[in-house]
Amino acid sequence: MVTYPKDWKIITPFFTMHDSKRVPVAEGERPAGNTPYYGANGIQGYIKDFTHSGDFVLIAEDGACDIYNYPVKYVSGDIWVNNHAHVIQGIEGISDTKFLSYALANYDFTPILVGGTRVKLNGKALQNIKIKLPLFKEQKAIADTLSTFDEHIENLTKLIKKKKAIRDGALEDLVTGKTRLDGFERGWDKTTSYPRDWEENRLDYFVYIYQGGTPSTANKSYWDGDIVWLTPSDVTKHTSLHIYASERKITEEGLLNSSATLLPKGTILLCTRATIGELAIAGRPLATNQGFKNLVCRSNADSTFLAYLLGTKKEELLEKASGTTFLELSLRELSKIKVLMPPLREQQAIASVLTVMDEEINSLEQENNKIIQLRDGAMDDLLTGKIRLV
């Protein structure tokens, strides 16, 4: 149970309801004109819209969205909502609207929801909720402090999105030869329509392909060892190109008594079952289950360049997959896929450029995650009065 400061009080009413702003039209439609329009699915947590003047808090009414976790959105300026959302506003001198957006985003609405299959937060129940409020001046100070975090998070998110778009454009241009790095041949072969010193060939001309495997789960001596053993979910949850760890590990005995192979550092780990086309590069010697085809580069291929190149071929990989229970890309079909490869030295140069871009993006994402954690900690402390602002 939260213990609030003695000077924080329950005040009723503490907001004004604006149901006149509800326009009962179908989800996804919107009134004519340029006024922003929201349905329940458009109300997401702490995301802010700083493009207008004035302020409101939107609260989802309908279970069409995840009402238990993200029912509140703070917006600035005039708005409309459909009949799956409520619009409220603070009362001058009593409650600050932006503060309410933070306080209500952390409020547990579960006990007052009504309905069965499709739960709702109706207007009557909403008007009867009670929260403890500090003085109006302190509310504004808390809201301004948390907004500083949110604006920084928003700016970093936009920067990351921009950097990713630039990286994606550079990736497409560099791996196709449309853009050449300084110091490399710029001529094109008129008969092939790609750079004259590049080579197109089957994938297995550039790599050795190894399947993964799973030791028997009935034998405990095969598990909880020191050998990293990846499943596709390890790769899909991973955010960087190189991977070093797995959720489960196997023993050397398990490796020797299964079709799993100990793969060298630098192996491209390509998911070819279910999550087809997802990939990572082994940052250390490891093994995988049978959901992968593992590519060990020959002397004419750089693993980082080839991983970037294969990342642009997800649609082609998916098209060549088959199966009834689940789709799978066979060793035969994967081997036949054609790839266009520059000389090794240019592969390495391209890989270096793209790696630097990805490292910058990863650094920004880590910074963003740290700020989100700081914001969440500050929010918990400030909204309960555990920490008071001077």
DASULWO-V783451 format. One record per backbone hydrogen bond with DSSP energy under -1.0 kcal/mol. NH is the residue of the N-H (numbers start at 1). CO is the residue of the C=O. Records with the same first field share a line. If there is no record, write none. Layout:
NH=CO ; CO
This chain:
8=5
9=133
16=89
18=87
21=18
22=19
23=81
25=23
29=26
38=80
42=39
43=40
47=44
56=75
57=88
58=73
59=86
60=71
61=84
62=84
63=119
65=62
67=65
69=66
70=66
73=58
75=56
80=36
81=21
82=38
85=82
86=59
88=57
89=16
94=91
95=91
100=96
101=97
102=98
103=99
104=100
107=104
109=107
112=109
113=110
114=120
120=114
121=61
126=122
127=123
129=126
133=9
139=135
140=136
141=137
142=138
143=139
144=140
145=141
146=142
147=143
148=144
149=145
150=146
151=147
152=148
153=149
154=150
155=151
156=152
157=153
158=154
159=155
160=156
161=157
162=158
163=159
164=160
165=161
166=162
167=163
168=164
169=165
170=166
171=167
172=168
173=169
174=170
175=171
178=173
179=173
184=181
189=194
193=189
196=187
198=195
199=341
201=339
203=337
204=335
205=202
206=203
207=203
208=296
210=294
213=288
222=219
223=220
224=249
227=250
229=248
230=287
234=231
235=231
236=232
237=233
243=281
250=227
251=222
255=251
256=252
257=253
258=255
263=286
266=282
267=264
268=295
269=280
270=293
271=278
272=291
274=327
275=273
276=274
277=271
278=275
280=269
281=241
282=267
283=243
286=263
287=228
289=230
292=289
293=270
294=210
295=268
296=208
298=206
301=298
306=302
307=303
308=304
309=305
310=306
311=307
312=309
313=310
317=313
318=314
319=315
320=316
321=318
322=328
328=322
329=272
334=330
335=331
336=332
337=334
339=201
341=199
347=343
348=344
349=345
350=346
351=347
352=348
353=349
354=350
355=351
356=352
357=353
358=354
359=355
360=356
361=357
362=358
363=359
364=360
365=361
366=362
367=363
368=364
369=365
370=366
371=367
372=368
373=369
374=370
375=371
376=372
377=373
378=374
379=375
380=376
381=377
382=378
383=379
386=381
387=381
